[in-house]
Each structure stands twice: as structure tokens, then as C-alpha cells.
Amino acid sequence: MANSQSLVLHVVIFPYMAQGHTIPLLDISRAFANRGLKVTIITTPSNAPFISSKTNKHPNIFLSIIPFPKVQELPHGCENTADLPSMALLTTFIETTKKMKQSFEGVLRHMIHDGCPPICVISDFFLGWTLESCRSFDIPRIVSHGMGVISMVVCKSPTLQDPSVKDLLLLDPIEFPELANVPFTLNKCDIPEGLLDSDPNDPTLGILLELGEADVNSWGVIVNSFEEIEGDYVAALESFYCNEAKAYCVGPALLYDDQVDAEDHQSYSYIKWLDNQVGSGSVIYVSFGTQTHLSNDQMDEIAFGLEKAGHPFIWRSILAHPAIGGFLSHCGWNSVLEGLGMGVPLLTWPMLGISEQALNAKVVVLGLGAGLMVPQRGVGGEKIMNVDRGVICERVKELMGGEKGKKVKERAQAIGKMARHAVEEGGSRKKLDELIERLSNKNMRSKPL
């Protein structure tokens, strides 16, 4: 007679040790748990308290803590990219995670021995070595990127390998055949640094190629986006994967279980401050993510520009409050989905050239019509060192009360409704159910009679 534990559908989730990569997978873990699946999140000692704080109200979610390897190049106790003293150590950090392979496989072996093998492992792109481990146990590996569909297509496109592209000027357009129906032009300056001008002798290039190989050979890819805004480009993304792997758009993941955190925030002082603001949508929310480091001069320009604009602003959470009428954002994909998921228009200000933030900004402003841009390029396309307070003031005023601002606010509110519909009964909910069904059927077929 089969052990009753074997009837439980079990998903293992292994986030990369960076907040922007971890948070959406925690939201997705709650979506699985709410459907009755058992979820085990693999993490390290110093990352465990944060993850536990976001999941401890869910009886179906468990943590499996494995040690983070000690290496001479990384500071003692550095287990998250936020703890890196310099981003120059990022490559070392990624390479160090490979030393977790034995511990990870020990966890999988223990699960199988206990009669509760996972139906899949969802692991981050930067943990590409998990593919080999999963294959050794015949467990499907699903990859998570933390990016939207369009950005992933751009980053994977063979167009970037064309030698002629490297000779283009920053403001020159680049045509991507896979994105022929995208309603805006992509320029060279929109492409993440390193994808075009990479040094063949740079060890980072070899690591990225290795990660990319594991990525495209995964069983599937889970995307924190929704087909209602990016569905036209899913087929292009899937074309880069082997073995007919499918992409599952299941986002915005934060909307599956947003009530839990909302309850915790009610007593916070900034919520009371927001409650006292006159009129709905009068406050602008400012956030630049965990990896952004602004100069003191730029911080001053932002503060003076916001004050000069005459709108109350809050440089902390929370987007769901009705007083929030705009979001000044660095355009990390999580922040984009948070803003649009709550129906809040964005004032886009990409910060990190090595990421896809500039791509996300174009998707929001020119693709979806749900935001405005902070101008930050000179006439030749070079990045302006410090954006002047007058520019910030003008853009904030336009977003919060101008004619363009009214249009993008209406569009953002419409997208917010689409996003909520997607996770409640639309495309994202159906894709999540489809993913669970496919994995469940595969799991049953693989069991001996």
C-alpha cells in the first residue's frame, strides 16, 4: 500500500541569494501552498530569517537550510548579494554557490527517502548547476529569471551576437526579428551592459554561457508576468528553449497573497501618515531597489526636486494605499509589477546599466503607456551623471497632475484590473493550474506500478 505522504504534491523552490530574485519566488511559493501543495524553500542560514518572515503564516511551506560555502574571497557571513562590498565580487559569489551542490543533492535524496519526492525544482537562473543535480534524480528543473518576457527575448536574441551591432552608436536602433510587433524602438543604450561589449577574456562571459546552457535545457521556465500584457511574445521566448520547454506566465506573483502583508502594515506610522493625506492619489512613492547606490549630490537633487514639485512623497513602502498616485522607480521588474499590479503609474528612472531596467522602462512607457520617463541621456546617448532637480520637479508635476499624467494613470489603473483578473481567474491562474497538472501527470507516469 502506498505511503499517504506520496500522494502529496511537493515543490522545491531554490531562490538565488538576492532580494529581487528571492521575493517573487516567495510569492509563487505561497501560490502553490494555497493550492494545497507542499513547498520546501532551500536557503542559507543568514537568508532564512527574511524568508521565514514572509512565509511562516503558511502551514504548507517549509524551509530547508543548507550552509553557504566559506571562501577566502568573500567577507565572513556574506550570503546575499546585498552584503557584497563591491559588485566586482559578483562573479565570485555566483561561482561560490556551486559548492552548495552536495548539500542540495543531500536534501533531494532525503526527500526521496522519506517518500515525498518533489514533482519539480524551481531554481534561479544563477543556480544553473541545479540542472545537473535534478537530472541525476529525474526531477524536472524549472528556471526562474526575475525578468519579463520581452527583456528575456532581447537578452537571448542572436541579434546581440552580430558584430555590426557593436559598432552602433548608443542612440542607434537595433532590430530584433523576434520582437517585430513590439510598438516601440529599442536602441543600443537600452541593452544591458556586457551583452554587447563583453571582453572574450572576461571570466564572467564563460559563466554566463554556462548558465545560459543550463537555462535553455531546463524542463520549463516560470515567468513573473502575465499574458494579458506580454502574451504576444511568449512563443518567441519559448523558441530559445530545447525539448519543447514551455514558459509559464503566472504573475504578478505578489497579487496571489497580498492580504497577509497588508494586515501587518496597518499599525505602521507611515500608513497613518498616508491616511491623513488629502485626496486620493496625491502622494508619490519613491523607491530605487536594494542594489542602487546614489551619490550624495544625486540624493540632494531628488529630495529638492520632489519638494519643489509640491506633492507629498514617501521614500518607503507602500503602494497599495489609495493616497499613492505615482511611483518614482528604478524599473526593476519586481517594482514594475508592484506598481502596475496596484494600478499606480510609474515615473521611470533606470539605474543599473548591467540589468534590464532600461528595457523595462520602455515597456512601461512606450509599450504599455502606463508611465513617464525621467530624461537621463545626453544628445549622444551618454548617461547624465546627475539629473537636475528642475527636471525631477517637472516630471513629478506632469505625472501627478498633467494631461499626460492623467492618461498614464488611467492606463495604469486598467492594467491593475487586468493584473488582478489574471491571478484570480485569468491567464496566470490557468497557467499555474496547467503547470501543476502537467507536473502531477508526469510524476504519476514516472512511478512504478
N, C-alpha and C positions, 0 to 999 in steps of 0.2 A: 504493500500500500504506500502511495506517495506521501512523503512528508508534507504537512499542511503548509510549511514555510515555502515550499517550492511553488506554490500557487500564487505567491505574492510577486507582483511585477516590481523589479528593483532596478533603479537607475543610479549610476555612479557619475558624479559631476566633479571635475578636477579643474578649478579656475587657475589661471596664471596669477602670480602674486603682484597684482597691480589693481588699484581700486576700480579704475574704469573697465577693466576686464572682468573683475570679480562680481560687481554689483548686478549686471544683467543676468549672470548665471544664477545668482541667489534668487532673483525674481522668477526665473524659469524653474528653479528647483521648487519654489512654492506652488507654481502652476501644476507641476507633476504631483506634488504632495496633496493638493486639493482634489485631485482626481483619484486619490486612494493608492498611489504608488509609493513604495518605499524609496527614499532618496538618501544616498550617502555622499556627503561632500568631503573630498580629500583636501587637507590643507596642512599647514605647518604650525608649530606652537605659537608664534607671535601673531599670526594671522587669524588664529582660532577665535579669540575674544570678539573681534569685529563680526566675523561670520556668525558666531553664536548669537550675538545681539540681534541679528536680522532674521534668524530662523528658529530661535528657541521656543516660539509660541506654536510651532508646528510639530505635533507628535510623530509625524511620518518622516521627519528629516533628522538625520544623524550625522555626526562628524567623525571622521577617521583622521587622526593627527599623526603625521609622519615627520621625522626630523628633516630640517633643511640642512644641506651639507655645509660643513665648515671648510672654507678655502682661504688661503692667505691673502688673496687679492681683495676680498670683501671685508668690510668692518664687522666686528663681532656683533651678532644679533641682527644683521641686515637680512631680512627675509621678505622684503617688499620693495618694489622699485621706488616707492616714496622715500625709502631710507637710504637710497644711494647718494653718496656725497657728490657724485658727478655722473651725468648721463654717459660719459665716456666708459663707464663700467657696465653699461647695459649688456654688451656682448658677453662679458664675463658672467654676468648674472644669468643670462639665458643658458650659457654653457653649463653653469653650475647645477641647474635644475636636472640635467641629465643624470647626475649622481643620485637622484631620487628613484631611479628606475627599479632597483632591487626592492626597496621598501614598498613601492607602488604594486609591484607584482606579488609581494607577500600579502598585501591587503586583498587583492583579487583571489589569490589562492585560498585564503582563509574564508572568503565569502562562498566560494565554490564548495569547500569542505563542509561548511555549515548548512549547505542545501539551499542557499539563497543567492545564486549567481546573478550578476547584473544582465539585463537584456541589452544594455549598451553602456559605453563610457562616453560622456560628453566632456571633451577636454579642449583647452585653448590652443590656438594656432601655434603659440610659442612653446607648447609642450608636445612638439611633433614626435618625440621619441616614444610617446604613449601608444602610437600606432603599432609599432613592433610588439609591444607588450600585449596589446589587445589581440593581435593576430595569434600570438602564441597560446592564448586561451580561447580562441574562436569567439571573441566578443566584438561586436561592431563598434568602431570608433567614429563618433560624430564630432566634427570640428566646429569650434566657435571662434569668430574673429573679433567681435565687438565693433564691426563696421556695417554700414548699409550696403544694399545690393549694388548700387551704381558705383560706389567707391571701390568695392571689391572687383568689379568688372574692369575698371580702369587700372587698378594695380596689377591685375593678371594679364592684361592685354598684350599680345605680341608687338603691338604698335610701339610700345616703350623700348623695345629692343632694336628698332630701326635706327641705324647710325645717323640718318639725316635728322632725326628728331633732336639729337644732342646739339646740333648746330643752330637750332632755332633760338630766336630772342625770347625773353621772358614773356612778352605780351603776344607772341605769335600763337595762332590757334593750332590745336592738334586734333586731327580727325580720328575717331575710334569707330571702325565699321560695326562693332558690336553694339554701339550706342547711337546708331544713325537717327533714331527717333527722339533723342533727348532734346528738349526745347531750349537749349542754351549752348553756347560755345565754351569749350574747355581750352584754356591757354596753358602754355608751358609752366607758368608760375603757379598754376593750380595743382600741379603734380607733386606729391610728397618728395622732399629732397632725398637723394640717394637712389631713387628708382631710375633716374635719367643719367646722372653724372657719377655713378659709382666707380670707385677705383678697383680694377680687377685684382689688385694685390691686397685689398682690404679684407680681413678675415670675416667681417660682418657679411659680405656678399656670399661667401661659402655657406655660412649658417642659414641665411635667408633662402638660398637654393635648396638646402637640405630640408628646411621647414616647409617650403613650398611643395616639395616632392611628397612629403608625408601628408600634407593638406589635400592634394588632389587625389590621393589614393585612399582617402578615408571613405567610410560607408555612406556618409551624408554630411551635410553642413546645416547648422541651425543658425538662423539669422534673426537678430532683434530688430525687425522691421515688419511692415505689413503690406500685403499685396495691393491694397487699395491705393497706395502711393508709389510702390516700386514693382508691382506685378509684371509690368511690361518688360522688365529686364532680367527676370529670374531665369528664363531659358538661356540667355547669354551667359549668366553666371554658371549654370549647370554644364554648359558646353566645355568648360575648362576641367571638369572632373572626370575621372575614369570610372569604369564599371557601372555606367548609368546612374551614378550617385545623384540624389535629389537634394535640392535646397528647400528648407522648411522655414518660411517666414512666419514667426509666431509672436511678433511684438505688437505694440510696445509692451515689453515684459513687465514694466512697473505697474501697469494697469490691472494685472491679474489679482493683486492683493494689496492695493494701496491703502485700504482702510485700516490695516494694522498699525502702520506708522502714523497715520493721520491722528488716530486716537492718542498716541503718545505725545504728540506735539501741542495738544490743546492748552496745556498749562504753561507753555514756554512764553517768556516775556515778549518775544518778537511777534507772537501770534496776537497777544493782547494789543501790541502797538499797531499791528495791521488792522485789527478790529476797529480801532479808533480813527482810521483814516477816512476822510470824507470822500464818498462816491466810490463806485466800483471801477476797478482798473486804473487807479490814479498813481500807483506805485510801480517803479521799475526795479526789477530784481537783477542783481549783478553777480555773476559767478564765472570764474575763468579756469576751473578744474584744478586737480591736485598736482599736475605736472608743470603748471605755468609759473614762471618766476619773473615778475615785473620789476623794472628798475624803480628806484625811489622817485625819479623825475616823472616817469610814466604814471605812477600811482597818484602823484600830485595832480597831474593833468586830468586824470579820470575823476578824482574827487572834486576838483574845481569845476570841471565841465558838467558833472552831474548836478552840483549845487547851483550853478548858473542857469541850468535848464529849468529850474523851478519846480521840479517834481520830487516828491519824497522818494528816497531809494533805500533799498535794504541789501547789504552785502553778505547775506546768509541765506538759509532756506526760508520761505517755502513757496513753491509755485502754485499750489492748488488753491490758495486763498483768493477770494473774489476781489480783493484790493489790488492784486497784481495785474498790471496791464501791459507789461513788456518785460523782456528778458535780454539783458546785455550779456552775450555768451561767446566763449571761445570756439564754439561749434564742435566740441567733441560729440560723437554720435549719441552717447547717453544723454547729454544735455539737450541736444536737438529733439530727441524723442520725449524727454521730460516736458520741454516747453510746448511742443505741438500736441502731445498727449493731453495736456491740460488746457489746450486752446489758447495759449499765450504766444503772441508774435515775437520773433527774435530780432534783436539788433546784433548782427553777426560781426565778430571780430576774431578771425583765426589767429592763433598764437604760435603753435608749434609747426615749423616747416617740415619736420620729419614725419608728421602724421597727415591724415586725410582731411584736416579741419577746413582747408580752403575749398576742397571738393564739396564738403557738407554745406558750407556757406552758399555755394552756387545752387545746390539742390534746393535749399530752403528759400532763397531769394528769387532766383530765376526759374527754377523748376516748379516749385510749389506756390510761389507768390505769397509766402507767409512770413516775410521779414524784410528788413532793410540792411544795407551794408554800411559798416564804418570804412570810409576810404582810407587805404593804407599802402597804396602803391604810387610811386613817382611816375613821371612821364615815360621812363624807360622800363617800368615794371619792377624796379628795385623797391624793396620794402622800406617804408619810412621808419626811422628809428623810434621816434616818439610822436604819437598822434596828438595834435594840439587840442587844448580844452575847448576852443571855439568850435572845432569840428565835432567833438563829442556832444557839446551842448546842442548844436543844430540838429544832429541826428536823433538825439533823445527827444527833442521837441517834436520833430516830424513823426517819429514812431508813436509818441503818446498823444498827439493832438492834431497832426497834419492830415491832409487829404490822403496822401499815400499811406499814412499810418492807419487810417480808418479802413482802407481797403485790405491791407495785410492783416489787420485784426479780425476782420470778417472771415477772411480765408483761413486764418489760424483756428478760429472757433469752429469752422466747418470741418477742418481736418481733425480737430479734437473729438468731434462727434463721430467721425469715421473711425478714429483710433479706438474709441471705446466700443463701438459696434463690432470692430474686428475681433477684439478679445472676448466679447460677450457672446456673440452668435455669428460673427462673420468669418472672413478668410483665415485669420490667425487661430481662432478656436478650432476650425475644421482641420487646419494643417497640424496642429498639436495632436488632435484626436487621430488623424491619419498616421502620424509618426508613431504614436503609441500602438496603434493597431498593427502596423507593419512589423514593428519590433516584437510585439507579442506573438504574432503568427510565425515569425522567423524562429523565435525562441521555442515554440511548441514543436515546430518541424525538426529542430535540431536535437530534441530529446529522444532517447531510445525508448521503444515501446516495451 
